Amino acid sequence: MVRITFSKDIMSFMTFFESMTRVPLKDCLVDGNSQLVFVVEQGTIGKAIGKKGANARRLEKALNRKIKIVEFNPLPEEFAKNLISPLKAEISEEEGVLIMKCNDGTTRSLLIGRGAKNLKNYESILRRHFDKTLKVA
């Protein structure tokens, strides 16, 4: 696992998130789309999102930016599934590479994104916690 360091801004986002949701965070980062990604401990995603998404909406409004809340899982395949949610893909591991297989072209294009931006974001988050690369088949 890679040693994770946080900037002062990220620390303030983490503190704000924990005070609003009362859920401990595992990680927080800003992805390439300037979206805040909060990684919560396993089993706490429901409390973090809140009843009918109330906590998530309050956080987006208070921080004035898009957020994504992801549940951590010690298995890289399951963490990748949580990361790409609500998109569905079959994920398998071959020689340190996670391969995502999609049934339709729309899901595949959403996973990759324009200029492979989404794929790079997913891979950077995955590399923060696991030494894995990501590939869409």
Beta strands, then each sheet from edge to edge (+ up, - down):
strand 1: 25-30
strand 2: 36-40
strand 3: 67-71
strand 4: 90-94
strand 5: 97-101
strand 6: 133-136
sheet 1: 1+ 2- 3-
sheet 2: 4+ 5- 6-
end
